[in-house]
Amino acid sequence: MKIISVFMLLIYWSIMITAPVMSKNSIKNLNKDRKIVSNF
């Protein structure tokens, strides 16, 4: 049971660390798409 809880904590922290990075990348991609659309 203790191993499962540690595993869940590792997954939780990895998501918490990578989520802001992924959201920044997606925002940059959206801005690129808007610039492409505005050029047309």
C-alpha positions in Angstrom: 0.0 0.0 0.0 2.9 2.4 0.8 4.5 1.7 -2.5 1.3 2.6 -4.3 0.9 5.9 -2.5 4.5 6.8 -3.3 3.9 5.9 -6.9 0.8 8.1 -7.0 2.8 11.0 -5.5 5.5 10.7 -8.1 2.8 10.8 -10.9 1.1 13.8 -9.2 4.4 15.8 -8.9 5.4 15.0 -12.5 2.1 16.3 -13.7 2.4 19.4 -11.6 5.9 20.1 -12.9 5.2 19.4 -16.6 1.7 21.0 -16.8 2.9 24.7 -16.7 5.6 23.9 -19.3 3.0 22.3 -21.6 0.6 25.1 -21.2 3.3 27.7 -22.2 4.1 25.7 -25.3 0.5 25.5 -26.3 0.0 29.2 -25.8 3.0 29.9 -28.0 1.5 27.6 -30.7 -1.8 29.4 -30.5 -0.1 32.7 -31.0 1.7 31.4 -34.0 -1.6 30.2 -35.5 -3.2 33.5 -34.9 -0.4 35.3 -36.7 -0.7 33.0 -39.7 -4.5 33.5 -39.8 -4.1 37.3 -39.5 -1.7 37.4 -42.4 -4.3 35.9 -44.6 
